[in-house]
Amino acid sequence: MRQEEQIIRTEYSELMQKSYIDYAMSVIVARALPDVRDGLKPVQRRTLYDMYELGIRYDKPYRKSARIVGDTMGKYHPHGDSSIYGALVVMAQDFKMGLPLVDGHGNFGSIEGDGAAAMRYTEARLKKITQEAYLADLDKDVVDFVPNFDETEKEPAVLPVKVPNLLLNGAEGIAVGMTTSIPPHNFGEVIDGVIAYMKNPDINTEQMMKYIPGPDFPTGGIVANKDELLSIYSTGMGKIKIRGKVEIEHGKGGKDRLVITEIPYTMIGANIGKFLNDVYSLVETKKTNDIVDITNQSSKEGIRIVIELRRGADAENLKNLLYKKTKLEDTFGVNMLAVADGRPETMGIVPIIRHHVNFQYELATRKYKTLLAKELDRKEIQEGLIRACDVIDLIIEILRGSTNVKDAKACLTAGITDGIKFKSAQSKKDAAQLRFTERQADAILEMRLYKLIGLEIEALLKDHEKTLANIAEYEEILSNRGAMAKVIIRELEGYKKEYQTPRKTVIDNLEEVVLEEKKIEEMDVVFLMDRFGYAKTVDVATYERNKDAADAENRYVLTCKNTDKICIFTNKGQMHLLKVLDLPFGKFRDKGTPIDNLSNYNSSEENFVYITNLGSISTSKLVFGTKASMLKMVDGAEFDVAKRTTAATKLNENDEVLFVQRIEGDETIVMQSEKDFFLRIEVAAIPEKKKGAVGVRGMKLGAGDTLCGIYLLGNGENVNVEVKGKEYALNRLHIGNRDTKGTKR
């Protein structure tokens, strides 16, 4: 009989909340955040352990990365090969890691953002420091092993890392609702900091910073806000201001060059290309005229970006411009978040070292307990063999007189002589006194005859002395925390001596960059835009020489100041602002630049209705007219805004702007509908509204009719319009009232 299904009723919101919390904690603890003890994320820990298990040591041949990735994914990390290979690549990159953990062979990417080759091409093996300080002692029961995802293998819950990797290599990770961002530090300085803490556990952050003054980025650079580091290292949060290193090289003929030899840590990767583009942009937008050329001469030897300057250029001011306007000065957001005791926690530098040191004591305790147990076992066997050598004749007599191993072992361990033939009663009496332990008896029974040679016995006695010394040493270490601390410190000093490197990053207090921007000399220019939307500016004299051609070839011709802004009104009711200085300035026959590239105007979605300069409308008024015959007057000062795009008017559904024009105040407006109705009204009849208003109805339209044209007539002006093959002079229309039908032609 089939068991009846049970429907469990639950609140949907509670179920979702529980499921999401479970997911979030899984990402936080098992994916994105490093453990404070070994400073590794799970994918890094599993990859290194797998390499250790595969025997890919620093002194062995390289193995294909694909082999490492596949083995790691199959045994320990079932989350896809890209995440595993990505972690392997980063651990081999010396420009990202303060202390690379993997020795990569092949293309493992570059500082300029080039990706690594596919994992079928690259090879890898462990670094010596990784093997010695990250994976040693795994055979000494120093860490717990837990089942893998399918419970077919065992993996370490944490690696027995003997150096504070969280500070050495830093960390970056995005979890659910939280992120971690820890900068890398100098190997020798961090080791000094750990030793200082072990000697004085009450050390504070300020005292610790005498040993660890700040981050040490692999890319070098300059930390510019030294005074803020104390707060950052106390709270675990803050912003580190970093700058690239720029040198001024003097060339021939007064032509200097700026050479960037170190970049901010945040610039590695695609941001180097972005920096070059930003420098190009400074030239194109006329922010500086001092740059002649820029070349990226970086190589395996290091970063070298050369900016050629024109003769007599102010190199210092240009250096400040680069710091101010590009990513050559950037901020590194610090959030020292890691998993401690199973939960995420933001910690300062001293708590991180405290967790590390406590972990070292735990590792040392477990290691020396394991070693002590092995030495005690060895001592037991050695004592049995030494004692056996003293009564070897009796033991041989027991073995020759026994019918089986069981009887011989019983005699050796408990003195049971039953079933054993002895040569004399004294031998039997002596045998009854034997009391070897089980292990000693097994060792005696397995002992080979050559062990009875004098030199072998002497070696056995020496080994026993060494074993007793080891036992005394291990018991001292386990019973005395000070002795254990000395052992840990001695090991750390050994690592420092072999692996420390000079500091790369300079730490200083630098003043905020003050940029002395040159004042732009105000001048009159002529704005020209052709029917294809290509715009440029020329000086007034150039325009006057080519006036006829300029007026004939261009759709818009405006005289304005070079410090002015161009206002582009569109049929969608938008106004786009464009600085005149952003337009190319030069020769009359230059093609110009599309308006789309210089402003937010999009020629594929909207059309020009009116283009003017802000200077000419800021003290005037504009009239707006739409296809649905909505009119309004707006003060031009409302369009003097900072935003590059603003709503110039409000439109009803399916309506669009048909007409925008600057007015003096005594003109008349003529509206023409699709069905050939005309209405002429005075501009004074149009009320003034805000730019966010819809306006009022100008002409009463019939069903299905819309305006197709709006014309502005000044005193004595006339416009001729063709209707059904005949021309009509609009100035002959009688002036009517707003919101009437008008007259049909």
Disulfide bonds with the S-S distance in Angstrom:
none
